[in-house]
Amino acid sequence: MNLKKKYILLAGFFFAVICTALSFVLITPTSITKIELLNDHLIYTAGDTIELSFKTNQPKEVQLLITTAYGNQIIKGEITSNNILKFILPDFISKQAGVVTFQLLDQEKLLYQNTLRIQYNPELQNVLESYLGPTRITTEVSDFSMLTVIPTDIFDNPITDSTEIRIKKQFEIQETENLMYTEHSLAWQKISTSQKSGKMLIAASTPNSASKEFSLNIYPTHAENFKVFATRKHPYADGNQTLTLYTSVIKDRFDNTVSDGQYVEFLIIDEQGTVTVASGTTINGVAKTFLVHPDEKSIWTCTAQIPSFAVSEALSLSFLPALSDFPVNFKNDTIHVGPIRGYLNQLLPDGSAISLRISTNHKENIKMHKKSVNGKVKFIINPNAYKIANPVTVEIKTMGIQKKFERIFIK
C-alpha cells in the first residue's frame, strides 16, 4: 500500500513538471520582452508626417495610445518583415502643437511610454487673428478702443510668447507705428481716442502674417450749449405763413460738429403759458423745425435743447395783428361777417376761424364757430329755434380782433 502511494506521488510530480515546461514553451515565444524606439528625435513641426518606429524581439500586433490636450486616441500599427512596429499619427494630431504622450500597449500591459513635442509652424503664413472693439467711440478724453491680436500658424496653433507685433495707425494725414509683444499667446493694446472726430484705420502684422484693415469711427462727444434763430416772411399773426426755427452749428467741446441725426427739441411758450413742442434732427450740425404763425397777436419765447446735454439761449418773437377791423352786417336772422382784409388789404385766408357768441342779460344763449371762405362767413340765427329774447348782445372774434354789438334785434 505504501508503495502504491509513492507511485502516485511520483506520477503527480512528473505531470506538474511537464505542464510547466509546456507552458513556458507556448507562452514565452509570443511575449514581447524588449522594445526599442528607433526615432532619432521627438520634436516635430506642425504639419509634419510623424511616424513612430519600434524594434522588438517578437513581432506581435500591439496598440499605441496617444494622449494630447484634446483627448486620447488608439492607433493600430503595422509589422515589417524585420520585426519593426510602425505607427503613423493622424493629421488631426500631427497638426496640433503641444506635448503628445504615447504608450505602447499589449492588451492592458504597458510595454513602453514616452513623449514628443509638436511646435507651431513658423513658415506657413495665416491671416493674423485680430479683434477691435468697440469700433465706435467718442472724442471724450476717457474713451478708447482695444486691439487684441492672437498670432497663429495655418493650423491655428498659437505662436510662442514674445513674438513681435507691429501696429500701424492712420488718422487723416498722420501715420503712427509701434510695437507690442505676445504674452500668453496674445497681445493687446488700448487705442486712445482723438480730440478730432473722424475715421482711424488700424492694422497689425508679424513677419509672416498680417491682419485685415480695421476702421475705428470717432464721433463727437456731448454737445455744448448753442443758439437758436428764426426766419419768417413777415411779423403778422395771420395763422397762415410758416416760420423756421433753426440752431447755430452745434459742436462738442473740442469744436467738432455733432453727428447728423442728433435729436433737438424746440420749446415755444406764448403769453398765456401755452407750451408748444416741436423737434428736428441735425444735418451738418444744424437742426430745423417749422411752425405756423399764430392767428392773433402774440409773443413767443423760443428755446431749443438736446435733452440732458445742451440748451440754447431764449429767443423772443413778437407777432403783430394781421388786421385792425372787419365789417359786420345784421339782416333779420342773418349776420354777415366780411369781407375781412389783412395787412396787405388781401382777403383773409380760407379756413380762418371766426367765432360768434350771442347772450341775453349776460346769459350765453348761442356759441358758434365757422371757417371763412373768400374772406367771408355767414351766421343764420333762428330766434325761435334757439329760444332767445331780443334784444341780444353779439360778440364776433377773429384773428385776435373782437367786436361787440349790444341791443341787437334778431328777427
ChimeraX attribute file (.defattr): number of C-alpha atoms within 10 A of each C-alpha:
attribute: neighborCount
match mode: 1-to-1
recipient: residues
	/A:1	5
	/A:2	6
	/A:3	7
	/A:4	9
	/A:5	10
	/A:6	11
	/A:7	11
	/A:8	10
	/A:9	11
	/A:10	11
	/A:11	11
	/A:12	11
	/A:13	11
	/A:14	10
	/A:15	11
	/A:16	10
	/A:17	10
	/A:18	10
	/A:19	11
	/A:20	10
	/A:21	10
	/A:22	10
	/A:23	10
	/A:24	10
	/A:25	11
	/A:26	10
	/A:27	9
	/A:28	11
	/A:29	12
	/A:30	12
	/A:31	13
	/A:32	15
	/A:33	11
	/A:34	12
	/A:35	16
	/A:36	13
	/A:37	15
	/A:38	13
	/A:39	11
	/A:40	6
	/A:41	8
	/A:42	13
	/A:43	13
	/A:44	19
	/A:45	18
	/A:46	26
	/A:47	20
	/A:48	13
	/A:49	14
	/A:50	21
	/A:51	13
	/A:52	17
	/A:53	18
	/A:54	18
	/A:55	18
	/A:56	18
	/A:57	16
	/A:58	16
	/A:59	19
	/A:60	16
	/A:61	13
	/A:62	19
	/A:63	20
	/A:64	24
	/A:65	16
	/A:66	18
	/A:67	17
	/A:68	15
	/A:69	11
	/A:70	8
	/A:71	7
	/A:72	13
	/A:73	14
	/A:74	15
	/A:75	16
	/A:76	14
	/A:77	19
	/A:78	16
	/A:79	18
	/A:80	11
	/A:81	7
	/A:82	10
	/A:83	15
	/A:84	21
	/A:85	25
	/A:86	17
	/A:87	17
	/A:88	16
	/A:89	20
	/A:90	13
	/A:91	13
	/A:92	10
	/A:93	19
	/A:94	22
	/A:95	24
	/A:96	24
	/A:97	24
	/A:98	19
	/A:99	15
	/A:100	19
	/A:101	16
	/A:102	21
	/A:103	17
	/A:104	21
	/A:105	17
	/A:106	16
	/A:107	10
	/A:108	8
	/A:109	9
	/A:110	12
	/A:111	16
	/A:112	16
	/A:113	13
	/A:114	11
	/A:115	13
	/A:116	13
	/A:117	18
	/A:118	21
	/A:119	20
	/A:120	24
	/A:121	23
	/A:122	16
	/A:123	11
	/A:124	14
	/A:125	16
	/A:126	17
	/A:127	15
	/A:128	22
	/A:129	19
	/A:130	21
	/A:131	16
	/A:132	19
	/A:133	15
	/A:134	12
	/A:135	17
	/A:136	14
	/A:137	20
	/A:138	20
	/A:139	23
	/A:140	20
	/A:141	11
	/A:142	8
	/A:143	15
	/A:144	20
	/A:145	17
	/A:146	15
	/A:147	20
	/A:148	16
	/A:149	24
	/A:150	20
	/A:151	30
	/A:152	23
	/A:153	22
	/A:154	20
	/A:155	17
	/A:156	16
	/A:157	19
	/A:158	21
	/A:159	21
	/A:160	16
	/A:161	14
	/A:162	14
	/A:163	17
	/A:164	15
	/A:165	24
	/A:166	16
	/A:167	19
	/A:168	16
	/A:169	18
	/A:170	15
	/A:171	16
	/A:172	10
	/A:173	5
	/A:174	8
	/A:175	12
	/A:176	10
	/A:177	12
	/A:178	10
	/A:179	12
	/A:180	16
	/A:181	15
	/A:182	19
	/A:183	14
	/A:184	11
	/A:185	17
	/A:186	21
	/A:187	20
	/A:188	18
	/A:189	14
	/A:190	12
	/A:191	17
	/A:192	15
	/A:193	21
	/A:194	21
	/A:195	19
	/A:196	20
	/A:197	22
	/A:198	16
	/A:199	18
	/A:200	20
	/A:201	15
	/A:202	22
	/A:203	20
	/A:204	25
	/A:205	21
	/A:206	15
	/A:207	11
	/A:208	14
	/A:209	19
	/A:210	19
	/A:211	19
	/A:212	14
	/A:213	12
	/A:214	19
	/A:215	16
	/A:216	21
	/A:217	16
	/A:218	23
	/A:219	23
	/A:220	23
	/A:221	24
	/A:222	18
	/A:223	22
	/A:224	17
	/A:225	18
	/A:226	17
	/A:227	17
	/A:228	22
	/A:229	19
	/A:230	16
	/A:231	12
	/A:232	14
	/A:233	9
	/A:234	13
	/A:235	17
	/A:236	23
	/A:237	23
	/A:238	26
	/A:239	19
	/A:240	17
	/A:241	16
	/A:242	16
	/A:243	17
	/A:244	14
	/A:245	23
	/A:246	21
	/A:247	23
	/A:248	15
	/A:249	17
	/A:250	25
	/A:251	20
	/A:252	20
	/A:253	15
	/A:254	17
	/A:255	15
	/A:256	20
	/A:257	22
	/A:258	23
	/A:259	19
	/A:260	13
	/A:261	14
	/A:262	16
	/A:263	13
	/A:264	22
	/A:265	18
	/A:266	23
	/A:267	16
	/A:268	21
	/A:269	16
	/A:270	17
	/A:271	11
	/A:272	9
	/A:273	10
	/A:274	9
	/A:275	14
	/A:276	13
	/A:277	11
	/A:278	16
	/A:279	16
	/A:280	20
	/A:281	17
	/A:282	20
	/A:283	16
	/A:284	13
	/A:285	19
	/A:286	22
	/A:287	25
	/A:288	21
	/A:289	17
	/A:290	15
	/A:291	16
	/A:292	14
	/A:293	20
	/A:294	23
	/A:295	22
	/A:296	19
	/A:297	20
	/A:298	18
	/A:299	18
	/A:300	22
	/A:301	16
	/A:302	23
	/A:303	21
	/A:304	29
	/A:305	21
	/A:306	19
	/A:307	10
	/A:308	7
	/A:309	10
	/A:310	16
	/A:311	20
	/A:312	20
	/A:313	13
	/A:314	16
	/A:315	16
	/A:316	14
	/A:317	15
	/A:318	13
	/A:319	18
	/A:320	17
	/A:321	19
	/A:322	24
	/A:323	23
	/A:324	13
	/A:325	15
	/A:326	18
	/A:327	12
	/A:328	17
	/A:329	11
	/A:330	13
	/A:331	11
	/A:332	12
	/A:333	13
	/A:334	15
	/A:335	18
	/A:336	15
	/A:337	19
	/A:338	20
	/A:339	17
	/A:340	22
	/A:341	20
	/A:342	19
	/A:343	14
	/A:344	8
	/A:345	10
	/A:346	12
	/A:347	17
	/A:348	24
	/A:349	19
	/A:350	13
	/A:351	14
	/A:352	20
	/A:353	16
	/A:354	20
	/A:355	16
	/A:356	18
	/A:357	16
	/A:358	22
	/A:359	19
	/A:360	17
	/A:361	11
	/A:362	9
	/A:363	10
	/A:364	13
	/A:365	16
	/A:366	15
	/A:367	11
	/A:368	11
	/A:369	14
	/A:370	15
	/A:371	16
	/A:372	22
	/A:373	16
	/A:374	15
	/A:375	20
	/A:376	22
	/A:377	21
	/A:378	17
	/A:379	16
	/A:380	12
	/A:381	17
	/A:382	14
	/A:383	14
	/A:384	9
	/A:385	7
	/A:386	10
	/A:387	10
	/A:388	18
	/A:389	14
	/A:390	15
	/A:391	14
	/A:392	21
	/A:393	20
	/A:394	19
	/A:395	16
	/A:396	19
	/A:397	16
	/A:398	20
	/A:399	22
	/A:400	17
	/A:401	16
	/A:402	15
	/A:403	14
	/A:404	11
	/A:405	12
	/A:406	13
	/A:407	11
	/A:408	13
	/A:409	16
	/A:410	19
	/A:411	12
